[in-house]
Amino acid sequence: MRSSKSIAVLAVATATAAALAACSGGGGAESADGRTLVNVSLDPGLEQGAIDAFNTRVSQFEAANPTIDLVPREYKWDATTFTTQLAGGTLPDVFTVPFTDGRGLIERKQIADISGQVAELPYAKSFNEKVAQAGSAADGRMWAVPIAAHGQALHYNRTLFTQAGLDPDKPPTTWEEIRSAAKQISERTGQAGYAMMTSGNTGGWIATTMDYAFGGRTEKLDGDNAKSTVDTPEMVKALQTVRAMRWDDNSMGSNFLYEWGTINQDFAAGRIGMYVSGGGNYGSLVAQNAMKADDYGVTALPLSGGANAGVLGGGTLAAVSAKAPDKVKAAAVKWIDFYYLEKLTNQDAAVADAKSTADSGQAVGSPELPVFDKASFDQRLGWIQQYVNVPLKQMAPYTDKMFDQPLVPEPTRSTQQVYALLDPVVQSVLTDRNADVTALLNGAQTQAQALLDKK
């Protein structure tokens, strides 16, 4: 059952009962000739070039590991479906989750303990300490491997800026400038000057991002106890800013139920002037939404809260199914090392990955905070320079500042549940001119504290 383009398509489409049997749930299997089968995740909705690049890496891995067969399966973490998939055992053997889910999955033993295999990796002690914590148990052993980290950024459409009479080489540096630019874009182009995610927990995510930028925090930790602090002057100011853009300026368009996928789609299509998301989002915009390079710009998130202001940071962990037997766990960690991390730590692997990615027409060189350190980021960029195909100059307003801005981790307790509580708050602000921000936050605070008290 060799993995190839045909197998990837078969696994994605689940065209036959045999494929279904081999690809069902976590836990892997052995083929008739004794090879280890490992289900690995493939992002849904990719352009053909991205699928081709993925399959190239699969073939390279299998050539280097002839006793392992990889079976690609469509999977992408989604707050609305992940818990059901986890409980039902329908996740791939290797899957990804956000940093915010790591500690909870470890404490509940809902993922495999791969700490022994990870400890044997040559760079095991070189992870950025703050990044490593997201996938580590209380004793420091790493159960889930950080594969990408990010700080939030302001993405903007350079073409809409030009059409609106704005200088795309001088993006906003304050929230007041964001508001002014959004109004001008909306009035002169008819498109949404600024848009905001609001559903699938993303409303809470972006509201928290703004809260941090205005100097607030959504939780306060005291040992094992956590206090919800979503109802603060900083969060009120953040939501009042959004409300003014929506109702006073009419600069936020007409879609107020965006989530990550749909806002990316409209941004790439030129229907949104600005929005906030992870700084390394360009690769996804290209792979899934055919983003035009000339349209794209990204800049550092404006911080308006004095000394306490910070950029919300997060990232992605690679985890292994709790049902995986030892052979599958070992093979899974080999794949995580090969596919996600060797390209960050090994020159030959970095060049091979960059070449195959560039050959498939996908983005090479998108800015991401390194899992290790700035030196590794700069080193890798030097290794792959000949294959970089992203508009680095248009990303400079972000990359010039991304290592200097204070990075603040996402809240750590009941993170996704609290984000979910804030979704309807954000939606109400954008759909009800008379929404009482204080009352809405009071209600969310009470519910959030009840969640935190259960831990």
N, C-alpha and C positions, 0 to 999 in steps of 0.2 A: 504494500500500500504506500507507494512512494509519493511524496508531496511534489506537486508540479502545478503548473497553471490549471491543468484539468482537475487535479485534486482539490485545489483551492476553490474552484468554481463548484465542484461537487459538494464539498463540505459546506460552502455557503448556501447552496441551493437545497441541500439535503435531498438529492434527487433519487436516492435509492435506499432501500431498507438496510443494506450493508453499510452504507455510509452513515446512516443514522445510528446503527449499533456501535460502530467504531467511534463515533463522535459524541455519544450521549454522556452528559454529566461529566464530573471530574473523576479522577482516579486512574486514568490511563488504562493501558492494557498491553498484552504481548501478542504479536502476530504469530502465525503458525510456525514461522521459522525462527522465533525467539527474539525478534527485534522489539524494542520498547516503543510503544505508540504514545505520543504526547500531543494533546489538543492545545494549540496555541491561538491566541486571540488575534483577529484581523479586524481593523476598524471597518464598520459598514459604510457604504456610500462613497468609497474611494473612486477616484478617476482611474482609468485603466493603467496609466503610467505608474501610479502608486502601487497598484496590485502587482504589476510586473516587477517593480523594485522589491516588493516583499517576497515574491516567489523566487527571485534571484538569491536573496539572502537565505531562504529556506533550502534551496538547492546547495548552496555553499556549505551550510551547516551540515546537511546530511552527507555530503561528500567527505567532510572532516570527521563525521561521527556515523560510520556505516551501520552501527547497531541500533540507531535511533531513527524512527520515522515521525515526522511532524505532520499533524493534520490541522490546517488552518480552519478556524471557525469565526464567523462574524460575532463580534462582541465589542461593546463600548459601555463603560460604566454610566448608569443612569439612575438617579436617586429614586425614581418612581418604580423601577423594576428590579434593582439590585437585590434588595432584601428577599424578594420572592425567588429570584434565581439562586441565591445563596441557600435558602432553606430547601429548595427543591433539588439541589445538587445538579443544576443544569449549566453551571459555569464551565468554561474551559479549564484544563489543568493549570495553565498559566494565564492569569488575567491581571488587569490593572485596576487600581482604586486610587482615589485622591488621598493626599496626606491625612486629611481629617478623619478618614475611616481606619487608619492603620492601628492605632493603639486599642481601639474598641474590638476590632477583629482578633487581635492578639490576645487580649484579656479573656475573650469568650472562646478562645481556641477554635475559631471558625476558619482559620487558614492553617496551612501546614507549618510546622517548626522546621525551617530550612537553615537555621543559624549555624549548624555544623558545616554544611556545604558552603555557605557564604563565607565563613571564617577562613576557608582554605583559598579563597580568591586572592590573587597577588596584591590587590589594592584594598583589601578589606579594612585596613586601618587608616586609609587615606580619605574616607568620606568626610565631607563637611559635617562637623559635629551636630549642628542644628538641624541639618537635613537628615542625618542618620536617625535622629530621635523619632522621626515620624514612623519609621518601620521597625523600631526596636521595642522589646519588652522592658519592663521596669528594671531588670537586671542588666540591661545593655546589650543583650543578644539580639541580633537582627533576624527577624522573622519575615520581613518584606523588604525588598530592595528598592531604594530610591533610584529612579531612572531619569527623572526630569524635575527641575525646580523652576519656579518663575516668580517674578514680582509683577504686580498689576501695572498696566500701562494704558495710555490713551491712544487708541488707533484712530486714524483719520483718513479721509478720502481726498487725496491731493487734487484730483480733477474737480471735485465739488468746491474745494477751497478756491481754485482758480476761477471757476465759473461765478463764484460769489464775490470775486474781487478781493480775496484774501491771499496772503503770501504763503504758499505751502511750505516754504523753507523756514517760516517763523510761526510754528504752531503755538497754541495757547500755553502759557506758563502759570496761569492762575485760574481758579474756578470762575472768576468774573469774566476773564477772557474767553473761557469755554462758553459761557452763557451768551456773550456778545457775538461770538463767531457762529454759534448755533442759530441765533436769530437771523443773522445776515444770510447764512446758507439757506434757511427755510424760506425767507422772503424772496431771494433772488433765483433760487433753483426749483422751488416747489418740493424739495425732498426734506426728510427729517434732518434737522441740523444736528441733533443729538438723540440717541436712543438708549434704552436701558433694558437689560434682562429683568424679568419679573416672575418667571414660573420655573417649576422643577427645582426649587431651592436656589436658583440663580438670583432671584430678587434679593434674598437675604444675603447672598454672597456679595453682590455689588453694593447693597446698602452698607454692609460691614466694611467694604473697601472704602467707601466714602466717609464713613464714621472714623476710620483710622486716619484718613487724609485730613480730616478736620480735628484730629487730636483725641478722639474718643477710643473706647474699647468696649466690647460687648460682654466681657466676663472679667471677673476678678477672682484670682485663685488664692486660697489661704490653706496650704497643706492639701488635704484631701477634699476640702470644701470649696465649692465654686458658687459665686454670686453673679446672677445675671445683671448686666448693666446696659441693656439695650435702650433703656429709657433715660437718656442723658441729653444735656444741651447740645452736645456735638452731633448726636444722631438726629435730633430735631432740626438743627441747622442744615444738615445734609439733605434731609427730606424736604425742608422748606425751599432749598435751592432747586431741587428737582421740580417741586410744585410750581415755582415761579416760571421755570422754563416751559412747563407744560401749559399753564393756564394764562399767565401774563404775556408770555412771548409767543405761544403757539408754535414752538420750534421742535417738538418731539414727535411729529408725525401722527399716525392714527393707530399704530399697532402697539398695544400695551400688554401683550401676552408673549413677549419674546422669551426664548430660552437660548442656550448656547448655539445650537445648530441653526435655528431660524434667524438669529441676529447676524450670524456669520454669512448666511445666504444673502440677506438683504444688503449687508454692508458690501460684499463682493460685487453685487449687482448694481451698485451705485445709488442705492436708495437711502443710505444713511451717511451723514457727514462725519460723525464721531461716535465712539462708544468705548466703554472700559472693559478690558478683559486681560488675560495673561499676556505678558510681553512677548512670548515666543509663538504667538498665534498664527504668524504668517504661513508657516508650513501647512497647517490645517486649512487655511483659507485657499491655498493653492491646490492642495490635494483633493479637497472635498467641494470647493466652490469656484475653482478656476479663476481665482483672483488675478487681475491684471497688475503687473509690477508697476506700471506707470501710475496707477491709481493709488498706490499704497504709501502710507506714512504712519509712523509710530513715534510717540514722544513720551517723556517721563510724566508720570501722574503728578499733577500739581498738589502740593502739600500746603494746607492753609491753617494748620492748627498749632503753630509754634513748635516748641521743643518736643511736645508729645506726638506730633504728627508723624506718621510712618506709612510705608507701602505694605499692603497686605501681601504676604508671600505664601506660596503653597507649592504643590507639585504632585507627582504621580509615583505610585509604588507598584512594583511588580510582585505579585503574590502567587502562591501555589495552593491548589485545592487541598483542603484538609483530608480528603479521601485518598490522596495520592499515595501509593505504596513507595517504598524506599527507592526502587529503580526509577520510578517516574519523577520523584523529587530530585534525584541526582541529575537526571536528564533535563529537567525543567530549569535547574540552576545553570546548567551548561548553556541552555538557550538564552536565558536572561543575560548571562555574561556575554555571549556571542552577539546577540541582536541589539541589546540596549546599551551595554557598557563598554565593550571592547573598543567601540568607535570613539569613546571619550578618553581612553587610556593607552591605546596602542596605535602607533603611527600606521602600520600596514593595514590594520583593521579600519582605522579612520579613513584612509585613502580609498580602500576597497568599497566601504559604505558610501562615501561621497561620490565616487565614480558611478556606482550602480544607480544611486539616487538621481544624479545629474543626467545619466543616460536615459532614464525613464521620464525626464522632463519635470521632476519634482524639485522642491526647494532645498538648496544646500546653503547653510550658513545663517539660518534664522537665529535671532538673538534669544538665548536662554541663559538664565543663571546656572552656573555649573553645579553639578552634584558634588564636585570636589572643591576647586578654588579658582580664582581668576587666572592664575598662572596656567592651569590646565585648559581653561577656555581659550586663552591667547595662543597656547601651544597648538591646540587642535586646529584653530583657525589658520595658523601658519602651515600646518601639514596639508590642509585641504584647499589651500588658496586657489589653486588652478581650477577647482570645480565649483567654487562659490558662484551661485547664479542668482542671488537675491540682491535687491537694491540697497547695499550697505549704507550708501550716503543718505538715503531717505530714512534709514533707521537710526542714524547718528544722534538725533535728538533724544532717543531712548538709551542707546548703548553708551553714549558719553557719560550718562549719569546713573546707569542701573547699579553700579557697584558702590556708588557713593550715597545713595538714598538709604535711610534707615529702614531695614526690612523687619516687619513684625509678623510673627507666625499667626496663622488663623487660630481662632478660639479652639480649644482642645476638648471641651466637654459637650456632648450631645450636639456636635457642630451642625450636621446636616438637618437635624430636627429643629434646631433653633433657626437656621436659615429658612426652613419651611414655614415657620411661624411668621417670619418677616415678609414672605412672598405676598400674602394678602394685604399687608400694610402698604407695601409699595404700590400694589395694584390699585388700592383705594385712593392713594394720593394722586395717581395718574388718571383715574376715571371719575372721581367725585370732587368737583371744585370745592365743596364744603366739608371735605374730610377733615376730621379733628385729629391732627397728627399726634398730639399729646395723649388723647384718649386711646388711640390705636396702639401706641407704644406702651401705654400702661397695661393694656390687655395682653400684649405680646410678652411683656416683662413677667407678668404673673404666670403665664403658661410656661415660659422658659425656665423660671425658677423651679416650678414643679418638676420639670424634666431633670434639672440639675440635682435636685434633692433626692432623686431616685438612685443616683450613682453612689 
